[in-house]
Amino acid sequence: MEEIFFNSWTGLLRVLIVGVLAYVSLVVFVRISGKRTLAKMNAFDLVVTVALGSTLATILLSKDVPLAEGLLALALLIGLQYLIAWLSIRSRKVESLVKSEPAMLFHQGQFLHQSMRHERVTESEVRAAIRSEGIAGLDGVVAVVLETDGTFSVVKGEKASSSSSLKDVTLDDGVK
């Protein structure tokens, strides 16, 4: 029963030393990799973040993983994330594999139910996004877009022009 709460001072010392070193190394790796690693997350970024957290926890708590191997694993994950981000900037194919497109959920007074079903979003969630922008009526909204990072963008105004911020957002019927 005693081992549940305390095993040895050596184990505690190991967690303390390895924890500090692994944490400092992770911060350095993230700083070296650039702002993209800390950007708002799309699905790809979320997977990398969860993997980094899991790797850090394994380094801290598993006596079977030496610090050097754990740090290499962290560096590898961050390096691969950097490489994929670099490739997605230079290749439309890689970008389309890694990132989703923003989805129009509401456009010029109409809820786009097919798009909402596809994105698993309800009317009440769209209305909540509109209210969070301080808008009382749907007539003051040109569009509501589910962005690639999962946030809602509410576009206020009358009608979208040809130089609209909605240019790269696909409508429910597949027309841009």
Sine and cosine of phi, psi and omega as CSV:
sin_phi,cos_phi,sin_psi,cos_psi,sin_omega,cos_omega
0.00,0.00,-0.54,0.84,-0.02,-1.00
-0.89,0.45,-0.54,0.84,-0.04,-1.00
-0.94,0.34,-0.28,0.96,0.04,-1.00
-0.92,0.39,-0.63,0.78,-0.07,-1.00
-0.99,-0.13,-0.47,0.88,-0.04,-1.00
-0.39,-0.92,0.80,-0.60,-0.01,-1.00
-0.96,-0.27,-0.80,0.59,0.02,-1.00
-0.27,-0.96,0.37,-0.93,0.08,-1.00
-0.92,0.38,-0.50,0.87,0.01,-1.00
-0.89,0.45,-0.68,0.74,0.03,-1.00
-0.88,0.47,-0.69,0.73,0.04,-1.00
-0.90,0.43,-0.66,0.75,0.02,-1.00
-0.90,0.44,-0.65,0.76,0.02,-1.00
-0.88,0.48,-0.74,0.67,0.01,-1.00
-0.87,0.49,-0.66,0.76,0.00,-1.00
-0.89,0.45,-0.78,0.63,-0.05,-1.00
-0.93,0.37,-0.78,0.63,-0.02,-1.00
-0.90,0.43,-0.62,0.78,0.01,-1.00
-0.87,0.49,-0.74,0.68,0.01,-1.00
-0.90,0.44,-0.74,0.68,-0.02,-1.00
-0.90,0.43,-0.68,0.73,-0.01,-1.00
-0.92,0.40,-0.66,0.75,0.00,-1.00
-0.90,0.43,-0.75,0.67,0.01,-1.00
-0.87,0.49,-0.67,0.74,0.02,-1.00
-0.89,0.45,-0.68,0.74,0.02,-1.00
-0.88,0.48,-0.69,0.72,0.03,-1.00
-0.88,0.48,-0.69,0.72,0.02,-1.00
-0.89,0.46,-0.71,0.70,0.01,-1.00
-0.86,0.50,-0.70,0.72,-0.02,-1.00
-0.91,0.42,-0.65,0.76,0.03,-1.00
-0.90,0.43,-0.65,0.76,0.01,-1.00
-0.92,0.40,-0.62,0.78,-0.08,-1.00
-0.95,0.31,-0.29,0.96,0.10,-0.99
0.98,-0.20,0.04,-1.00,-0.09,-1.00
-0.91,0.41,-0.45,0.89,-0.04,-1.00
-0.84,0.54,-0.58,0.81,0.00,-1.00
-0.90,0.44,-0.47,0.89,-0.05,-1.00
-0.98,-0.20,0.09,1.00,-0.07,-1.00
-0.93,0.37,0.19,-0.98,0.12,-0.99
-0.82,0.57,0.62,-0.78,-0.17,-0.99
-1.00,-0.04,0.72,-0.69,0.28,-0.96
-0.99,-0.11,-0.09,-1.00,-0.07,-1.00
-0.87,0.50,-0.65,0.76,0.01,-1.00
-0.88,0.47,-0.72,0.69,0.00,-1.00
-0.90,0.44,-0.61,0.79,0.02,-1.00
-0.89,0.46,-0.69,0.72,0.02,-1.00
-0.87,0.49,-0.69,0.72,0.01,-1.00
-0.90,0.43,-0.67,0.74,0.00,-1.00
-0.90,0.45,-0.69,0.72,0.04,-1.00
-0.90,0.44,-0.66,0.75,0.02,-1.00
-0.89,0.45,-0.63,0.77,0.04,-1.00
-0.90,0.44,-0.69,0.72,0.02,-1.00
-0.89,0.45,-0.68,0.74,0.02,-1.00
-0.90,0.43,-0.67,0.75,0.02,-1.00
-0.91,0.42,-0.68,0.73,0.03,-1.00
-0.88,0.48,-0.69,0.73,0.03,-1.00
-0.89,0.46,-0.64,0.77,0.02,-1.00
-0.91,0.42,-0.67,0.74,0.03,-1.00
-0.87,0.50,-0.69,0.73,-0.05,-1.00
-0.92,0.38,-0.68,0.74,-0.22,-0.98
-0.96,-0.26,-0.27,0.96,-0.03,-1.00
-0.99,-0.13,0.88,-0.48,0.05,-1.00
-0.95,0.32,-0.27,0.96,-0.02,-1.00
-0.98,0.18,-0.20,0.98,-0.02,-1.00
-0.94,-0.33,0.95,-0.31,0.05,-1.00
-0.91,0.41,0.46,-0.89,-0.04,-1.00
-0.82,0.58,-0.70,0.72,-0.04,-1.00
-0.87,0.50,-0.67,0.74,0.02,-1.00
-0.92,0.40,-0.64,0.77,0.03,-1.00
-0.90,0.43,-0.67,0.74,0.02,-1.00
-0.91,0.41,-0.61,0.79,0.07,-1.00
-0.89,0.46,-0.66,0.75,0.03,-1.00
-0.89,0.47,-0.69,0.72,0.05,-1.00
-0.88,0.48,-0.73,0.68,0.00,-1.00
-0.88,0.47,-0.63,0.78,0.02,-1.00
-0.89,0.45,-0.73,0.69,0.01,-1.00
-0.88,0.48,-0.71,0.71,0.00,-1.00
-0.93,0.38,-0.64,0.76,0.04,-1.00
-0.89,0.46,-0.68,0.74,0.03,-1.00
-0.91,0.41,-0.63,0.78,0.05,-1.00
-0.89,0.45,-0.66,0.75,0.04,-1.00
-0.89,0.46,-0.70,0.71,-0.01,-1.00
-0.88,0.47,-0.72,0.70,0.01,-1.00
-0.90,0.43,-0.66,0.75,0.04,-1.00
-0.89,0.45,-0.66,0.75,0.01,-1.00
-0.90,0.44,-0.71,0.71,0.00,-1.00
-0.92,0.39,-0.61,0.80,-0.03,-1.00
-0.93,0.37,-0.44,0.90,0.07,-1.00
-0.95,0.31,-0.52,0.86,-0.09,-1.00
-0.99,-0.15,-0.20,0.98,-0.05,-1.00
-0.67,-0.74,0.85,-0.53,0.04,-1.00
-0.89,0.46,-0.59,0.81,-0.01,-1.00
-0.90,0.45,-0.72,0.69,0.01,-1.00
-0.91,0.42,-0.68,0.74,0.01,-1.00
-0.86,0.51,-0.68,0.73,-0.02,-1.00
-0.94,0.35,-0.46,0.89,0.07,-1.00
-0.95,0.31,-0.59,0.81,-0.13,-0.99
-1.00,-0.01,-0.64,0.77,-0.12,-0.99
-0.93,-0.38,0.57,-0.82,0.11,-0.99
-1.00,0.04,0.20,-0.98,0.06,-1.00
-1.00,-0.10,0.45,-0.89,0.10,-1.00
-0.90,0.44,0.50,-0.87,-0.05,-1.00
-0.86,-0.51,0.78,-0.63,0.07,-1.00
-0.98,0.22,0.81,-0.59,-0.02,-1.00
-0.94,-0.34,-0.44,0.90,-0.03,-1.00
-0.57,-0.82,0.75,-0.66,-0.03,-1.00
-0.58,-0.81,0.85,-0.53,0.07,-1.00
0.70,0.71,0.83,0.56,0.11,-0.99
1.00,0.04,-0.01,1.00,-0.07,-1.00
-0.85,-0.53,0.75,-0.67,0.16,-0.99
-0.97,0.26,0.72,-0.69,0.01,-1.00
-0.99,-0.12,1.00,0.07,-0.17,-0.99
-0.88,0.48,-0.61,0.79,0.01,-1.00
-0.89,0.45,-0.71,0.71,0.03,-1.00
-0.91,0.42,-0.64,0.77,0.01,-1.00
-0.90,0.44,-0.67,0.74,0.06,-1.00
-0.89,0.46,-0.70,0.71,-0.01,-1.00
-0.87,0.50,-0.62,0.78,-0.03,-1.00
-1.00,-0.01,-0.03,1.00,-0.01,-1.00
0.85,0.52,0.78,0.62,0.01,-1.00
-0.84,-0.54,0.66,-0.75,0.00,-1.00
-0.99,-0.13,0.30,-0.96,0.07,-1.00
-0.86,0.52,-0.63,0.78,-0.03,-1.00
-0.90,0.43,-0.54,0.84,0.05,-1.00
-0.94,0.35,-0.61,0.79,0.05,-1.00
-0.92,0.40,-0.69,0.72,0.04,-1.00
-0.89,0.46,-0.62,0.78,0.04,-1.00
-0.90,0.44,-0.64,0.77,0.04,-1.00
-0.89,0.45,-0.64,0.77,0.02,-1.00
-0.92,0.40,-0.71,0.71,0.03,-1.00
-0.88,0.47,-0.61,0.80,-0.03,-1.00
-0.90,0.43,-0.31,0.95,0.08,-1.00
-1.00,0.00,0.05,1.00,0.04,-1.00
0.98,0.20,0.37,0.93,-0.02,-1.00
-0.98,-0.21,0.80,-0.60,-0.05,-1.00
-1.00,0.06,-0.61,0.79,-0.09,-1.00
-0.91,-0.42,0.54,-0.84,0.01,-1.00
-0.92,0.38,-0.37,0.93,-0.01,-1.00
-0.94,0.35,-0.25,0.97,0.05,-1.00
-1.00,0.00,0.15,0.99,-0.08,-1.00
-0.88,-0.48,0.79,-0.61,0.10,-1.00
-0.99,0.15,-0.69,0.72,-0.07,-1.00
-0.37,-0.93,0.40,-0.92,0.20,-0.98
-0.81,-0.59,0.79,-0.61,-0.08,-1.00
-0.86,-0.51,0.72,-0.69,0.17,-0.99
-1.00,0.04,0.92,-0.38,-0.08,-1.00
-0.98,0.21,0.19,-0.98,-0.06,-1.00
-0.91,0.41,-0.35,0.94,0.02,-1.00
-1.00,-0.07,0.10,1.00,0.05,-1.00
1.00,-0.02,-0.02,1.00,0.03,-1.00
-1.00,0.04,0.35,-0.94,0.06,-1.00
-0.99,-0.15,0.70,-0.71,0.16,-0.99
-0.93,-0.36,0.77,-0.64,0.03,-1.00
-0.94,-0.34,0.86,-0.51,-0.01,-1.00
-0.98,-0.18,0.90,-0.44,-0.02,-1.00
-1.00,0.00,0.31,-0.95,0.12,-0.99
0.78,-0.62,-0.25,-0.97,-0.06,-1.00
-1.00,0.01,-0.94,0.33,-0.01,-1.00
-0.58,-0.81,0.46,-0.89,0.02,-1.00
-0.98,0.21,0.66,-0.76,0.04,-1.00
-0.99,-0.13,-0.05,-1.00,-0.02,-1.00
-0.93,0.36,-0.39,0.92,0.04,-1.00
-0.99,-0.16,0.57,0.83,-0.11,-0.99
-0.94,0.33,0.46,-0.89,0.13,-0.99
-0.95,0.31,-0.14,0.99,-0.01,-1.00
-1.00,-0.03,0.11,0.99,-0.09,-1.00
-0.81,0.58,-0.64,0.77,-0.08,-1.00
-0.99,-0.10,0.21,0.98,-0.02,-1.00
-0.98,-0.21,0.80,-0.59,-0.01,-1.00
-0.99,0.17,0.74,-0.67,0.08,-1.00
-0.97,0.22,0.24,-0.97,-0.03,-1.00
-0.77,0.64,-0.62,0.79,-0.07,-1.00
-1.00,0.07,0.12,0.99,0.04,-1.00
1.00,0.01,-0.01,1.00,0.00,-1.00
-1.00,0.00,0.69,-0.73,0.04,-1.00
-1.00,0.02,0.00,0.00,0.00,0.00
